[in-house]
Amino acid sequence: MADVKAGVEYKINVDGNSFLLDSKKYQLLQSILDTGSLTAAAKEIKVSYRTALNYIEKMESTLNVKIVSTTKGGKGGGGGTSLTEEGYSILKECKKINAIMELHKDVNEIEAEIVDINEVKGVMTIKMDQFEINAPLNRKYIIGDRILALISYDNIFLMLEPQTSSIRNILKGQIVEMKLENEIIRVKINVGGVVLCSDITVSAEKELNLNIGKEVYVGFKAMSVATLKL
């Protein structure tokens, strides 16, 4: 079974209905997929059959979709429980979210709004206050959607002057904090009202002659921005 930390919640949206799916319910869906039995799944995640059934009924009534399908056995028994197409889609979406969070443990989290979509270039523009960047286009999104943008600390580069390169986002900011952590310097930069963190080496810090209050440029590729719909 996939390793999902306790306390994690996934906001699931289905046709305008939303539900906070916690780690226990996530594990229940995964176990149903693995075992083909609600009884076995309940036992595996250490809850009663009635509790597991209540979990499913609550999800289905809130999202207004059928998540599991139950078949009754014939004379010889053999009935079982399986995920419907919608149930599997929900589980897959949770896995995607979990994979992103595992891959980017040290990330800048920015709540922003989609203000423009460029189908030709395959990018969308997202904005929060004066902070505006490009991110890979997700065709499930529309202009006006609120999203969470995730940018890993080590994907953000610092420059003293803006440079022409394949980096699609180059923004001017000011250093507000610097802290040495395990031979890496974590630099916080205020960019248009949003504070971004960047991890750089000690040698890079010396080469750039960085200090608190100094103006720098931050850069990162659009493809390094992961997004989740809020």
C-alpha positions in Angstrom: 0.0 0.0 0.0 1.3 3.5 -0.7 2.8 5.3 2.2 0.6 8.2 3.2 1.3 10.2 6.3 -1.4 10.4 9.0 -3.1 13.9 9.1 -2.8 14.4 5.3 -6.0 15.6 3.7 -6.7 15.7 -0.1 -9.4 18.1 -1.4 -11.3 16.2 -4.0 -13.6 18.1 -6.4 -16.2 16.3 -8.6 -18.6 18.3 -10.7 -18.6 21.2 -8.2 -18.8 19.0 -5.1 -15.8 18.9 -2.8 -14.7 16.5 0.0 -11.7 16.4 2.3 -10.3 12.9 1.9 -8.0 12.1 4.9 -5.3 9.4 4.9 -7.6 6.8 6.4 -10.1 7.0 3.7 -7.4 7.2 1.1 -6.0 3.9 2.5 -9.4 2.4 2.4 -9.8 3.1 -1.3 -6.3 1.7 -2.0 -7.0 -1.4 0.0 -10.3 -2.0 -1.8 -8.4 -1.8 -5.1 -5.8 -4.3 -3.7 -8.1 -6.8 -2.0 -11.3 -6.5 -3.9 -13.2 -6.8 -0.6 -14.6 -4.1 1.7 -14.3 -6.6 4.6 -10.7 -7.3 3.9 -10.0 -3.6 3.3 -11.6 -2.6 6.7 -9.5 -5.2 8.4 -6.3 -4.0 6.7 -6.7 -0.4 7.8 -7.9 -1.5 11.3 -11.5 -0.2 11.3 -14.8 -2.1 11.6 -16.8 -3.0 8.5 -19.5 -0.6 9.6 -17.0 2.3 9.9 -15.6 1.5 6.5 -19.1 1.4 5.0 -19.9 4.7 6.6 -16.7 6.2 5.1 -17.8 5.1 1.6 -21.4 6.3 2.1 -20.2 9.7 3.3 -17.9 10.2 0.3 -20.6 9.1 -2.1 -23.3 11.3 -0.7 -21.0 14.4 -0.5 -19.5 14.0 -4.0 -22.8 12.6 -5.5 -20.9 9.8 -7.3 -20.7 6.1 -6.9 -17.2 5.2 -5.6 -17.5 1.4 -5.1 -19.4 -1.4 -6.8 -20.4 -4.4 -4.8 -21.2 -7.8 -6.4 -23.0 -10.6 -4.6 -21.7 -14.1 -4.9 -23.8 -17.0 -6.2 -24.4 -20.3 -4.4 -20.7 -20.7 -3.9 -20.2 -17.2 -2.6 -17.4 -15.1 -4.2 -18.9 -11.7 -4.0 -16.6 -8.7 -3.8 -16.1 -4.9 -3.8 -14.3 -2.9 -6.5 -13.7 0.8 -7.2 -15.9 2.3 -9.9 -14.3 4.5 -12.6 -15.0 7.6 -10.5 -13.5 5.9 -7.4 -10.4 4.9 -9.2 -10.0 8.5 -10.6 -10.3 9.9 -7.1 -7.6 7.5 -5.8 -5.3 8.3 -8.8 -5.7 12.0 -8.1 -4.7 11.5 -4.5 -1.7 9.6 -5.6 -0.6 12.4 -7.9 -0.9 14.9 -5.1 1.0 12.7 -2.7 3.7 12.1 -5.3 4.1 15.9 -5.9 4.4 16.5 -2.2 6.9 13.7 -1.7 9.0 14.9 -4.6 9.0 18.5 -3.4 9.3 18.4 0.4 11.0 21.8 0.6 8.7 23.9 -1.6 7.4 27.4 -1.9 3.6 27.3 -1.7 1.8 30.2 -3.5 -1.9 30.6 -3.6 -2.7 32.4 -6.8 -5.3 32.9 -9.6 -5.1 32.0 -13.2 -5.2 35.2 -15.2 -4.3 34.1 -18.7 -4.0 30.9 -20.7 -1.8 30.5 -23.8 -2.9 27.3 -25.7 -0.2 27.8 -28.4 2.7 28.0 -26.0 1.2 25.5 -23.5 1.5 27.9 -20.5 -0.8 29.7 -18.2 -0.1 32.9 -16.2 -0.9 32.9 -12.5 -0.9 36.0 -10.3 -1.0 36.8 -6.6 -0.8 40.6 -5.7 2.2 41.9 -7.8 3.7 38.4 -8.2 3.0 37.0 -11.7 4.6 33.9 -13.3 4.1 31.3 -16.0 3.4 27.6 -15.3 2.7 24.6 -17.5 -0.8 24.7 -18.9 -3.3 22.3 -17.3 -6.2 22.1 -19.7 -8.6 21.2 -16.8 -8.1 24.7 -15.5 -9.8 27.9 -16.7 -9.1 31.6 -16.2 -10.2 32.6 -12.7 -9.4 29.3 -11.0 -7.6 29.5 -7.7 -4.6 27.2 -7.6 -1.7 26.3 -5.3 1.7 26.7 -7.1 4.6 24.6 -5.8 8.2 25.6 -6.6 11.0 23.6 -5.1 13.7 25.6 -3.2 16.5 24.1 -5.3 14.8 24.9 -8.6 15.1 28.7 -7.9 18.3 30.4 -9.2 19.7 33.7 -8.0 21.2 36.3 -10.3 22.6 39.8 -9.9 21.4 40.8 -13.4 18.5 39.4 -15.5 19.9 36.9 -18.0 18.4 35.7 -21.3 18.0 32.0 -21.1 15.5 29.1 -21.2 14.3 30.2 -17.8 10.8 31.5 -18.4 10.3 33.3 -15.1 12.8 36.0 -14.1 11.7 38.3 -11.3 13.3 41.1 -9.2 13.3 40.8 -5.5 15.0 41.7 -2.2 16.8 39.4 0.2 15.0 39.4 3.6 16.7 36.5 5.4 19.7 34.2 5.0 20.3 31.1 7.1 23.0 28.4 7.0 21.5 24.8 7.2 23.7 21.7 6.6 26.3 23.4 4.4 23.5 25.0 2.3 22.4 28.6 2.7 18.6 29.2 2.6 17.9 32.6 1.1 14.5 34.2 1.5 13.6 36.8 -1.2 10.6 39.1 -1.2 9.3 39.1 -4.8 6.3 41.3 -5.4 4.9 40.7 -1.9 5.6 36.9 -2.0 8.5 35.5 -0.1 10.4 32.8 -2.0 13.1 30.5 -0.6 16.1 29.4 -2.6 18.8 26.9 -1.5 22.3 27.8 -2.7 25.8 26.7 -1.8 28.2 28.6 0.4 30.5 29.2 -2.6 27.6 30.6 -4.7 26.7 33.0 -1.8 30.3 34.2 -1.7 30.5 34.6 -5.5 27.3 36.6 -5.6 28.3 38.6 -2.4 24.8 38.3 -1.0 23.5 40.0 2.1 20.2 40.9 3.7 18.6 43.9 1.9 20.4 43.3 -1.4 18.3 43.3 -4.6 18.6 40.2 -6.8 16.8 38.4 -9.6 15.2 35.0 -9.1 14.7 32.7 -12.0 13.1 29.3 -12.6 11.6 27.4 -15.5 7.9 27.3 -16.0 8.1 23.5 -16.0 9.5 23.5 -12.5 6.1 24.9 -11.2 3.7 22.2 -10.1 0.1 23.2 -9.6 -3.0 21.9 -7.7 -6.5 23.3 -8.0 -7.9 24.7 -4.8 
